[in-house]
Amino acid sequence: MTNSDLCRAAFEKLLLTKFRYFENAYALEKDGDGTYFNMSAKNYWEVFQAGWK
């Protein structure tokens, strides 16, 4: 796994466990370039990536 793969896996685990995104099956869906459709997930992802670096 690359560092970016580890980052995304950690992010999605956070959303599923702490933010309870498992209740919305579509919240973690993304398009072909990896952009989340859900606006909140998209914003959290931007912040999470900045903190990861």
N, CA, C and O atoms as a DFTB+ gen file, in Angstrom:
212 C
 N C O
     1  1       0.843      -1.188       0.000
     2  2       0.000       0.000       0.000
     3  2       0.884       1.246       0.000
     4  3       1.923       1.301       0.658
     5  1       0.442       2.222      -0.745
     6  2       1.169       3.480      -0.748
     7  2       0.715       4.332       0.428
     8  3      -0.265       4.011       1.100
     9  1       1.429       5.407       0.664
    10  2       1.066       6.312       1.746
    11  2      -0.325       6.901       1.521
    12  3      -1.089       7.065       2.472
    13  1      -0.657       7.219       0.267
    14  2      -1.982       7.780      -0.009
    15  2      -3.079       6.733       0.214
    16  3      -4.179       7.074       0.646
    17  1      -2.786       5.467      -0.078
    18  2      -3.755       4.401       0.193
    19  2      -3.983       4.254       1.694
    20  3      -5.114       4.070       2.143
    21  1      -2.912       4.336       2.458
    22  2      -3.029       4.248       3.917
    23  2      -3.828       5.423       4.467
    24  3      -4.643       5.265       5.376
    25  1      -3.586       6.591       3.909
    26  2      -4.306       7.795       4.333
    27  2      -5.800       7.628       4.070
    28  3      -6.618       7.884       4.953
    29  1      -6.156       7.201       2.863
    30  2      -7.580       7.052       2.525
    31  2      -8.226       5.969       3.386
    32  3      -9.365       6.135       3.824
    33  1      -7.532       4.877       3.635
    34  2      -8.085       3.806       4.470
    35  2      -8.330       4.306       5.890
    36  3      -9.365       4.005       6.485
    37  1      -7.385       5.065       6.434
    38  2      -7.543       5.621       7.778
    39  2      -8.705       6.613       7.813
    40  3      -9.476       6.638       8.773
    41  1      -8.826       7.421       6.776
    42  2      -9.898       8.401       6.699
    43  2     -11.262       7.712       6.660
    44  3     -12.169       8.086       7.403
    45  1     -11.405       6.721       5.806
    46  2     -12.694       6.043       5.690
    47  2     -13.032       5.280       6.960
    48  3     -14.203       5.186       7.327
    49  1     -12.036       4.738       7.631
    50  2     -12.277       4.069       8.914
    51  2     -12.769       5.084       9.939
    52  3     -13.680       4.792      10.714
    53  1     -12.174       6.272       9.947
    54  2     -12.612       7.331      10.855
    55  2     -14.067       7.697      10.594
    56  3     -14.856       7.811      11.532
    57  1     -14.428       7.882       9.333
    58  2     -15.806       8.240       9.016
    59  2     -16.785       7.144       9.422
    60  3     -17.879       7.428       9.910
    61  1     -16.393       5.912       9.220
    62  2     -17.285       4.800       9.549
    63  2     -17.435       4.595      11.050
    64  3     -18.518       4.246      11.520
    65  1     -16.368       4.805      11.803
    66  2     -16.418       4.513      13.234
    67  2     -16.800       5.728      14.087
    68  3     -17.669       5.628      14.953
    69  1     -16.166       6.849      13.852
    70  2     -16.397       8.022      14.697
    71  2     -17.568       8.875      14.221
    72  3     -18.329       9.398      15.036
    73  1     -17.714       9.015      12.912
    74  2     -18.769       9.853      12.366
    75  2     -20.005       9.047      11.958
    76  3     -20.997       9.612      11.499
    77  1     -19.935       7.721      12.129
    78  2     -21.056       6.821      11.881
    79  2     -21.607       6.925      10.458
    80  3     -22.820       6.900      10.253
    81  1     -20.724       7.041       9.495
    82  2     -21.140       7.118       8.098
    83  2     -21.691       5.805       7.583
    84  3     -22.237       5.765       6.481
    85  1     -21.565       4.719       8.351
    86  2     -22.109       3.439       7.929
    87  2     -23.634       3.505       7.840
    88  3     -24.253       2.663       7.189
    89  1     -24.239       4.496       8.487
    90  2     -25.690       4.647       8.446
    91  2     -26.164       5.189       7.096
    92  3     -27.340       5.061       6.756
    93  1     -25.259       5.792       6.329
    94  2     -25.574       6.304       4.999
    95  2     -24.674       5.573       4.006
    96  3     -23.501       5.914       3.856
    97  1     -25.215       4.589       3.345
    98  2     -24.428       3.719       2.463
    99  2     -23.752       4.475       1.330
   100  3     -22.741       4.009       0.806
   101  1     -24.278       5.622       0.939
   102  2     -23.739       6.362      -0.198
   103  2     -22.729       7.433       0.193
   104  3     -22.148       8.075      -0.682
   105  1     -22.511       7.635       1.461
   106  2     -21.648       8.726       1.924
   107  2     -20.201       8.576       1.472
   108  3     -19.515       9.579       1.272
   109  1     -19.726       7.353       1.308
   110  2     -18.333       7.143       0.931
   111  2     -18.157       6.831      -0.555
   112  3     -17.061       6.474      -0.987
   113  1     -19.218       6.963      -1.329
   114  2     -19.080       6.738      -2.769
   115  2     -18.288       7.878      -3.387
   116  3     -18.418       9.037      -2.992
   117  1     -17.459       7.520      -4.373
   118  2     -16.634       8.530      -5.032
   119  2     -16.620       8.286      -6.530
   120  3     -16.909       7.186      -7.003
   121  1     -16.276       9.338      -7.269
   122  2     -16.216       9.185      -8.720
   123  2     -14.864       8.608      -9.121
   124  3     -14.064       8.240      -8.261
   125  1     -14.608       8.530     -10.408
   126  2     -13.413       7.886     -10.940
   127  2     -12.098       8.466     -10.459
   128  3     -11.104       7.744     -10.376
   129  1     -12.065       9.757     -10.138
   130  2     -10.807      10.360      -9.687
   131  2     -10.667      10.379      -8.166
   132  3      -9.729      10.978      -7.640
   133  1     -11.594       9.727      -7.453
   134  2     -11.493       9.613      -6.004
   135  2     -12.166      10.720      -5.225
   136  3     -12.019      10.790      -4.004
   137  1     -12.907      11.594      -5.905
   138  2     -13.617      12.676      -5.232
   139  2     -14.930      12.144      -4.672
   140  3     -15.708      11.510      -5.384
   141  1     -15.169      12.408      -3.392
   142  2     -16.398      11.945      -2.746
   143  2     -17.590      12.738      -3.259
   144  3     -17.493      13.946      -3.474
   145  1     -18.713      12.058      -3.454
   146  2     -19.941      12.719      -3.883
   147  2     -20.555      13.509      -2.728
   148  3     -21.092      14.598      -2.929
   149  1     -20.472      12.956      -1.522
   150  2     -21.028      13.598      -0.340
   151  2     -20.175      14.815       0.025
   152  3     -18.967      14.689       0.228
   153  1     -20.797      15.987       0.107
   154  2     -20.059      17.227       0.341
   155  2     -19.336      17.229       1.688
   156  3     -18.204      17.705       1.771
   157  1     -19.953      16.717       2.724
   158  2     -19.286      16.663       4.033
   159  2     -18.065      15.756       3.992
   160  3     -17.004      16.112       4.506
   161  1     -18.211      14.592       3.385
   162  2     -17.077      13.670       3.267
   163  2     -15.963      14.313       2.453
   164  3     -14.784      14.159       2.773
   165  1     -16.335      15.029       1.410
   166  2     -15.354      15.712       0.566
   167  2     -14.566      16.742       1.379
   168  3     -13.342      16.817       1.272
   169  1     -15.264      17.523       2.182
   170  2     -14.597      18.543       3.006
   171  2     -13.729      17.909       4.090
   172  3     -12.597      18.336       4.318
   173  1     -14.266      16.891       4.755
   174  2     -13.472      16.192       5.774
   175  2     -12.215      15.590       5.157
   176  3     -11.155      15.606       5.784
   177  1     -12.314      15.059       3.941
   178  2     -11.179      14.447       3.259
   179  2     -10.074      15.472       3.030
   180  3      -8.898      15.171       3.234
   181  1     -10.438      16.668       2.613
   182  2      -9.446      17.725       2.381
   183  2      -8.704      18.055       3.675
   184  3      -7.480      18.189       3.675
   185  1      -9.430      18.182       4.752
   186  2      -8.825      18.495       6.054
   187  2      -7.967      17.334       6.532
   188  3      -6.857      17.544       7.020
   189  1      -8.470      16.107       6.396
   190  2      -7.740      14.925       6.849
   191  2      -6.407      14.799       6.113
   192  3      -5.380      14.506       6.726
   193  1      -6.424      15.022       4.798
   194  2      -5.187      14.928       4.018
   195  2      -4.162      15.952       4.488
   196  3      -2.973      15.645       4.578
   197  1      -4.612      17.157       4.786
   198  2      -3.700      18.201       5.256
   199  2      -3.071      17.793       6.586
   200  3      -1.879      18.003       6.806
   201  1      -3.868      17.218       7.457
   202  2      -3.349      16.761       8.749
   203  2      -2.435      15.556       8.612
   204  3      -1.514      15.388       9.411
   205  1      -2.670      14.726       7.626
   206  2      -1.866      13.518       7.408
   207  2      -0.447      13.873       7.043
   208  3       0.501      13.199       7.445
   209  1      -0.306      14.964       6.259
   210  2       1.019      15.385       5.797
   211  2       1.784      15.934       6.961
   212  3       2.931      16.351       6.804
